[in-house]
Amino acid sequence: MRLSILSVENNYEKVFTNSAIYVDQVENLKEIWYFNDIRFYDAMILEDWIEEISSNFIREMKEKNRKMKIIILSKNPNLELDYLKLGVDDFLLYSDNTEILKQKVINILGIGSNSIINYGDFVLDAFEKTLKYQTHLINLKGKPFEVFLYMVLNQGKIISKEEFLDAIWEEPELVTPSVVDMSISKIRKIIDNPFNITTVETVRRRGYRLEKK
């Protein structure tokens, strides 16, 4: 998952290290616009004391990415109803304890309680980044693991290389789509070949798909 955060006070990229979330931290709304044009975000956190968050901004962000959750981080509890009326998805009060914020975001995104994911004979742990097939522990690490996990979370859907890059790679605009092919090849080598099974389907000129189970 990828998260965009408007903040100048905390290093949220460090806070979310070793989680299942990639973070792009920006200092103004202009940067928010830029990154939303080139990357796909699951959620956006906006510290409201940095710049004014208008209804037009919320609406236009939602139009660009209807699946993205917009979360306001504020020091004023009296503003919660106003922001919810603007169309934001959630409102959080600022805390100096960044671990509290981290856990709240994980809960909002729905990845805190279901880090264990079952897919047929596979069991994945999104946080520990481990994979089992039947009774076998599979040594699938790094980007190939994240690609497989993303397909499991979107099973049955044809996923383009561009979507993989936006969702998984830290700086998708700096790599080529061939890195996705390399990860798929690694998945087939480590999972399919040893167990004589077929996991990932290639959909010509469109991307890859994992059978829905």
MIDRENDO-188813 format. One record per atom (N, C-alpha, C, O, CB): x, y, z; residue in three letters. Coordinates in steps of 0.2 Angstrom, whole numbers, plus 5000, padded with zeros to 4 digits. Each point is the difference from the previous one (the first is absolute). Glycine has a CB too. Layout:
! residues N
XYZala/...
//
This chain:
! residues 213
500449945000met/499650065000met/500450065000met/500650005002met/498549945004met/500750124991arg/500350065000arg/499650065003arg/499450004999arg/501249964990arg/499850085015leu/499750055004leu/500350064998leu/500750015000leu/499049915009leu/500050144990ser/500250074999ser/499950045007ser/499450005002ser/500449994985ser/500750045015ile/499950045006ile/500250075000ile/500650014998ile/499649885008ile/499450164995leu/500250075000leu/500250015007leu/499650015005leu/499650024986leu/501549995010ser/500250015007ser/500750034999ser/500449994996ser/499049915009ser/500850145000val/500750035001val/500349995006val/500550025002val/499150074990val/500049885013glu/500249995007glu/500349935002glu/500450005004glu/498750094999glu/500749864993asn/500249935002asn/500349974994asn/499850014994asn/499349985015asn/501349964992asn/500349964994asn/499649945000asn/500149945003asn/501050104999asn/498349964994tyr/499549945000tyr/500349954996tyr/499849945001tyr/499350145000tyr/501449934994glu/500349954996glu/500349955005glu/500049944999glu/500250144991glu/500149955015lys/500449965005lys/499549965005lys/500149945002lys/500950144998lys/498449965002val/499549975004val/499849934997val/499849955003val/499950175001val/500149884989phe/499749954997phe/500549954997phe/499849954997phe/499350125001phe/501649935004thr/500549964998thr/499849935003thr/499849995005thr/501150104994thr/499249864997asn/499949935002asn/499249985001asn/499849955003asn/501350055002asn/498550044991ser/499349995000ser/499849984993ser/500449994996ser/499450095014ser/499649904989ala/499749994994ala/499850064995ala/499749994995ala/499949905010ala/500750174998ile/499850064997ile/500650044997ile/500550015004ile/498549995004ile/501050024986tyr/500550054997tyr/499750075002tyr/499450014999tyr/501049914992tyr/500050125010val/499850075002val/500450054995val/500650005000val/499249975012val/499850084985asp/500350064997asp/499850065004asp/499450015001asp/500649934988asp/500550095014gln/499950065005gln/500150064996gln/500550014997gln/499849935013gln/499250114990val/500150064996val/499950065005val/499749995005val/499949954984val/500650125009glu/499950065004glu/499550054998glu/499950055003glu/501349934999glu/498550014992asn/499550054998asn/499549964995asn/500149954998asn/500750155004asn/498649934997leu/499549974996leu/500250004993leu/499849954996leu/499350095011leu/501350004990lys/500350004994lys/500349934998lys/500049974995lys/500250165005lys/500249855005glu/500449935000glu/499549955000glu/500149954997glu/500950105008glu/498449954999ile/499549955000ile/499749994993ile/499949954998ile/499850085014ile/500250034985trp/499750004993trp/500549964995trp/499849964996trp/499650155006trp/501249914999tyr/500549974995tyr/500149925001tyr/499949974995tyr/500750145006tyr/499449875005phe/500149935001phe/499449964999phe/500049944998phe/500850095011phe/498650004992asn/499449974998asn/499949994993asn/499649964997asn/499950085013asn/500850004986asp/500049994992asp/500449944998asp/499949984995asp/499950155004asp/500749855005ile/500549954997ile/500049945004ile/500349954999ile/500450144997ile/498949915010arg/500049945005arg/499349995002arg/499650045000arg/501649985003arg/498749914999phe/499349985003phe/500150005007phe/500449965003phe/499349984986phe/499850095015tyr/500050005007tyr/499449965003tyr/499550014997tyr/501250105003tyr/499449855005asp/499549975004asp/499750055005asp/499450005001asp/501149894997asp/499950165004ala/499750055005ala/500550065000ala/500650004998ala/498949915009ala/500250144995met/500450075001met/499850035007met/499450005002met/500550024985met/500650005016ile/500050035007ile/500250074999ile/500550024998ile/499749875008ile/499450164997leu/500150074999leu/500050035007leu/499550005003leu/500050004985leu/501150035013glu/500050045006glu/499750074999glu/500350044996glu/500849905008glu/498450084999asp/499650054998asp/500250075002asp/499850054998asp/499349885003asp/501550075003trp/500350075002trp/500550024995trp/500350055001trp/499449925011trp/500549994983ile/500550024996ile/499750044994ile/500250064998ile/500449845005ile/498850084994glu/499750044995glu/499249985001glu/499849955003glu/501250044989glu/498650065006glu/499349995000glu/499849954995glu/500150004994glu/499750125009glu/499749845000ile/499849944996ile/499350024998ile/499550005004ile/501249915002ile/499250104988ser/499350024997ser/499649954998ser/500249944999ser/500350164998ser/498849915002ser/499649954998ser/500149994992ser/500049944998ser/499150105010ser/501250014989asn/500249984993asn/500649964999asn/500049954996asn/499550165001asn/500949895008phe/500649965000phe/499849935001phe/500249954997phe/500550145007phe/498949905001ile/499749935002ile/499749974994ile/500149944998ile/499850095014ile/499650014985arg/499649974994arg/500549984995arg/499949954997arg/499150125006arg/501449974995glu/500549994994glu/500449945001glu/500249964996glu/499850165001glu/500349875010met/500449945001met/499549945000met/500349954997met/500450125010met/498749934995lys/499649954999lys/499849984993lys/499949944998lys/499650095013lys/500450024985glu/499949994993glu/500649964996glu/499949964996glu/499350145004glu/501449925003lys/500649974997lys/500149935002lys/500249964996lys/500350155004lys/499349875006asn/500149945003asn/499449985005asn/500150025006asn/501249994992asn/498249964999arg/499449995005arg/500149955005arg/499650005005arg/499750034985arg/501249935009lys/500249955005lys/500450025006lys/500149975005lys/499849954986lys/500450145008met/500550035005met/499650035006met/499550034999met/501349994992met/499449965015lys/499850035006lys/500350065002lys/500650005000lys/499149885004lys/500050174998ile/500250075002ile/499950005007ile/499550005003ile/500350064986ile/500849955015ile/500050005007ile/500350075002ile/500550024998ile/499649865003ile/499550165003ile/500350065003ile/500349995007ile/499749975004ile/499450094990ile/501549975007leu/500350005006leu/500050075003leu/500350054997leu/500549854999leu/498950115009ser/499950075003ser/500150005007ser/500149955004ser/499050074988ser/501150045010lys/500150025008lys/499450035003lys/500050015006lys/501250014991lys/498349994999asn/499350035002asn/499549955000asn/499749984994asn/500750135002asn/499349865010pro/499549954999pro/499350024998pro/499649974998pro/501049985011pro/499350124992asn/499450034998asn/499950004992asn/499450024998asn/500750055012asn/500449924986leu/499950004993leu/499849934997leu/499950004994leu/501050095006leu/499049865004glu/499949934997glu/499450004996glu/500049984994glu/500549975016glu/498950084992leu/499450004996leu/500050044994leu/499849984995leu/499650015016leu/501050074989asp/500150044994asp/500349964995asp/499850004994asp/500350105013asp/500549864995tyr/500349974995tyr/499649944997tyr/500149984994tyr/501050055012tyr/498649934998leu/499649954998leu/499450024995leu/499949974995leu/500349975016leu/499650124990lys/499550034995lys/500350024994lys/499750004994lys/499750045015lys/501349974991leu/500350024994leu/500149934995leu/500250014994leu/500450095012leu/499449844998gly/500049944996gly/500649965001gly/500249954997gly/499250114995gly/501049965014val/500649965002val/499749935003val/499550005002val/501350115000val/499749844997asp/499849945003asp/500149995007asp/499649965003asp/500749994986asp/500250085014asp/500150005007asp/500450065003asp/500250044996asp/499849835003asp/499950135008phe/500350065003phe/500449985006phe/499749965004phe/499450114992phe/501549955005leu/500549975005leu/500250065004leu/500250054997leu/500149854997leu/499850105012leu/500350055004leu/500749995001leu/500249945000leu/498850085006leu/501450034993tyr/500750005000tyr/500349985006tyr/499750015006tyr/500350084986tyr/500549865008ser/500349985006ser/500850004999ser/500249984995ser/498849955008ser/501450095002asp/500750005000asp/500249924999asp/500649994998asp/499550125009asp/499549854995asn/500249935000asn/499849974993asn/499449994998asn/500449995014asn/500750024983thr/499949984993thr/499849935000thr/499749984994thr/501150115002thr/499449875008glu/499849935000glu/499249995001glu/499749954997glu/501450025008glu/498650074999ile/499350005000ile/499650024993ile/499649974998ile/500550065015ile/500250024984leu/499850024994leu/500149944995leu/499549984996leu/500750145006leu/500349854998lys/500249944995lys/499549955001lys/499749974995lys/501550065006lys/498649955005gln/499549955002gln/499350014998gln/499749964997gln/501150015012gln/499150104992lys/499350024998lys/499950004992lys/499549984997lys/500550095013lys/500549954986val/500049994993val/500049934998val/499649994995val/501050125004val/499849855004ile/499949934998ile/499349975001ile/499849964996ile/501450035007ile/498550035003asn/499349985001asn/499550034995asn/499649964997asn/500750035015asn/499850074986ile/499650034995ile/500049974993ile/499549994997ile/500650125009ile/500549874992leu/500149974994leu/499849925000leu/500049974995leu/500950115003leu/499049905008gly/499749935001gly/500649954999gly/499849944998gly/499150104997gly/501749975006ile/500549965000ile/500349975006ile/500549975001ile/499850084988ile/499449985017gly/500349985006gly/499749945003gly/500449965003gly/499750154999gly/499349874996ser/499749945003ser/500049944995ser/499849955002ser/499550135005ser/500949934987asn/500049954995asn/500649994997asn/500049994994asn/498850035004asn/501849995006ser/500649994996ser/500149934998ser/500549994995ser/500050105012ser/499249864996ile/500049934997ile/499549994995ile/499450015001ile/501049955010ile/499850024983ile/499650004994ile/500049934997ile/500549974999ile/499650154999ile/499349845002asn/500049944997asn/499850004992asn/499550044999asn/500249915013asn/500650014984tyr/499950004993tyr/500149934998tyr/500549984999tyr/499850144999tyr/499149845001gly/500149934999gly/500449965005gly/499950015006gly/500050024982gly/500749945009asp/500449975005asp/500650045002asp/500549985003asp/499249924991asp/500250175005phe/500650055002phe/499750035006phe/499450025001phe/501050004987phe/500150005016val/499950045006val/500550065000val/500649985000val/498949925007val/500350164993leu/500550064999leu/499950045007leu/499550015002leu/500549994985leu/500650025015asp/500050055006asp/500250074997asp/500650004998asp/499649915011asp/499450144990ala/500250064997ala/500550045004ala/500450034997ala/498449974998ala/501249995012phe/500450045004phe/500749975000phe/500550035000phe/498550015007phe/501049894995glu/500649965000glu/500349994994glu/500649984999glu/499049975011glu/500050064984lys/500249984994lys/500349934999lys/500549994997lys/499750135001lys/499349835004thr/500249934999thr/499449974996thr/499550025000thr/501249985011thr/499549944986leu/499649974996leu/500049925001leu/500649985000leu/499550124991leu/499449875010lys/500049935000lys/499549974995lys/499550034998lys/500749985014lys/500049934985tyr/499649964995tyr/499949935003tyr/500549975001tyr/499950104989tyr/499049925012gln/499949945004gln/500450005006gln/499950045005gln/499849894985gln/500850025011thr/500450005006thr/500750034999thr/500450005004thr/499049905000thr/500750134990his/500650024998his/500150075001his/499650044997his/500549874994his/500550125012leu/500150075000leu/500450024994leu/500549974998leu/499650025014leu/499650054984ile/500350034994ile/500450065000ile/499950045004ile/499149914991ile/501650045003asn/500550065000asn/499950054995asn/500450004995asn/500449925010asn/498750114995leu/499850064995leu/500150065004leu/499650025005leu/499649914988leu/501250115005lys/500250065004lys/500050064995lys/499950004994lys/500849945014lys/499350124995gly/500150074996gly/499450014996gly/499449985002gly/501850004998gly/498950054994lys/499550024996lys/499649944997lys/499450014999lys/501350094998lys/499649845001pro/499549954998pro/499549985005pro/499549984999pro/501549984995pro/499250045013phe/499549995005phe/499450055000phe/499549985000phe/501449965007phe/499350124992glu/499550065000glu/499649994994glu/499450025001glu/501450055006glu/499549914987val/499649994994val/499549955001val/499450004999val/501550044994val/499349905010phe/499549955001phe/499550025005phe/499449984999phe/501549934999phe/499350125008leu/499550025005leu/499550054997leu/499449995001leu/501550005008leu/499350054986tyr/499650054997tyr/499549964996tyr/499450024999tyr/501450075001tyr/499449864996met/499549964996met/499549965004met/499550004998met/501450004994met/499449985014val/499549965004val/499550055003val/499449985000val/501549945003val/499350144999leu/499550055002leu/499550024994leu/499550035002leu/501350015007leu/499449954985asn/499650024994asn/499949954996asn/499950004994asn/500550115007asn/499549835002gln/499949944996gln/499450004995gln/499550035002gln/501049915008gln/499650034984gly/499550014995gly/500150064996gly/499650004994gly/499649935013gly/501150124995lys/500150064996lys/500650004996lys/500549985002lys/498950085007lys/500549964984ile/500650014996ile/500450075002ile/499750055000ile/499749894990ile/501250055012ile/500450055003ile/500550024995ile/500549964998ile/499350005014ile/500250104986ser/500550034995ser/500750015003ser/500050005007ser/499150054987ser/501449955002lys/500750015003lys/500050075003lys/500450015005lys/500149924987lys/499250125005glu/500050075003glu/499750005007glu/500250035005glu/499750014984glu/499549925012glu/499750005007glu/500549965005glu/500050035006glu/498849974988glu/501549955004phe/500549975004phe/500550055003phe/500250015005phe/499649884989phe/500550155001leu/500550055001leu/499850055005leu/500350025005leu/500249964984leu/498950055010asp/499750055004asp/499949975007asp/500150045005asp/499350014985asp/500349895011ala/499849975006ala/500649985004ala/500050005007ala/499049974988ala/501650015002ile/500549965004ile/500750045000ile/500350005005ile/499149894992ile/500850134997trp/500650035000trp/500150075003trp/499550044999trp/500749904990trp/500350085015glu/500150065003glu/500050064996glu/499750055001glu/500949895007glu/499750054986glu/500050064995glu/499949974993glu/500449994996glu/500450075011glu/498549934992pro/499949964994pro/500250034993pro/500149974995pro/498949995012pro/501050114993glu/500250044994glu/500749994998glu/500250024995glu/498950065008glu/501349895002leu/500749994999leu/500249934997leu/500649994999leu/499650105010leu/499349874991val/500249934998val/499549984994val/499650034998val/500749945014val/499949984984thr/499749984994thr/499549945002thr/500149965005thr/500950084988thr/498549955003pro/499549945001pro/500349935000pro/499749965003pro/499550114992pro/501549935003ser/500349934999ser/500149985007ser/500149945001ser/500450094989ser/499550015015val/500249985007val/499449955003val/500149965004val/500650144998val/498749924995val/499449965002val/500149934997val/499849955003val/499450154997val/501049904994asp/500149934996asp/500549965004asp/499949945001asp/499850114988asp/500849985014met/500549975003met/499749975007met/500249945002met/500750134993met/498749965008ser/499749985006ser/499549944999ser/500049955004ser/500150175001ser/499549894989ile/499649944998ile/500449944999ile/499849945002ile/499450144993ile/501449935001ser/500449944999ser/500349975006ser/500049945000ser/500350124989ser/499849985016lys/500349975006lys/499449965004lys/500249955003lys/500650154998lys/498649934999ile/499549965003ile/499949934997ile/499949955003ile/499550164999ile/500649894991arg/499949944997arg/500649955001arg/499949945001arg/499550124990arg/501249975010lys/500649965001lys/500049975007lys/500149945001lys/500550134991lys/499149975013ile/500149985007ile/499349965002ile/500149965005ile/500750144998ile/498749924994ile/499349965002ile/499849954995ile/499949945002ile/499850175004ile/500249914988asp/499749964995asp/500449944999asp/499849945000asp/499750164995asp/501149915003asn/500549944998asn/500149955005asn/499949944998asn/500650144995asn/499749935013pro/500149955005pro/499449965001pro/500049945002pro/500950135003pro/498549964995phe/499449965002phe/499549994994phe/499549975001phe/500650095010phe/500249954983asn/499649984994asn/499350035000asn/499549964999asn/501249935000asn/499250175003ile/499450045000ile/500150064995ile/500550024998ile/499249935014ile/499750084987thr/500050064996thr/499650065004thr/499449995002thr/500649944987thr/500450125013thr/499750055004thr/499750064996thr/499550024999thr/501249945010thr/499850074988val/499950074996val/499849984993val/500449974996val/500450095012val/498749974989glu/499850004993glu/500250074997glu/499950055002glu/499149875001glu/501450074991thr/500150064996thr/499450014995thr/499849964996thr/501550015005thr/498550095000val/499550034995val/500350044995val/500250065001val/498949935008val/500949994985arg/500450034995arg/499850074999arg/499450024999arg/500749874995arg/500450165006arg/500050074999arg/499650035006arg/499950064999arg/500249924989arg/499749995017arg/499650035005arg/500350005007arg/500050045004arg/499049934989arg/501449975008gly/500349995007gly/500049935002gly/500049954997gly/499750175006gly/500249875004tyr/500049945003tyr/499449995005tyr/499750055002tyr/501549954997tyr/498649945002arg/499449995004arg/500149935004arg/500349964998arg/499050104993arg/500449945015leu/500049955005leu/499349975000leu/499650045001leu/501450005006leu/498949904992glu/499449975000glu/499650015007glu/500350005005glu/500149914987glu/499050115008lys/499650025006lys/499849935003lys/499749964997lys/499950154998lys/500549895012lys/499849945003lys/499650025007lys/499849955003lys/501349994993lys/
//
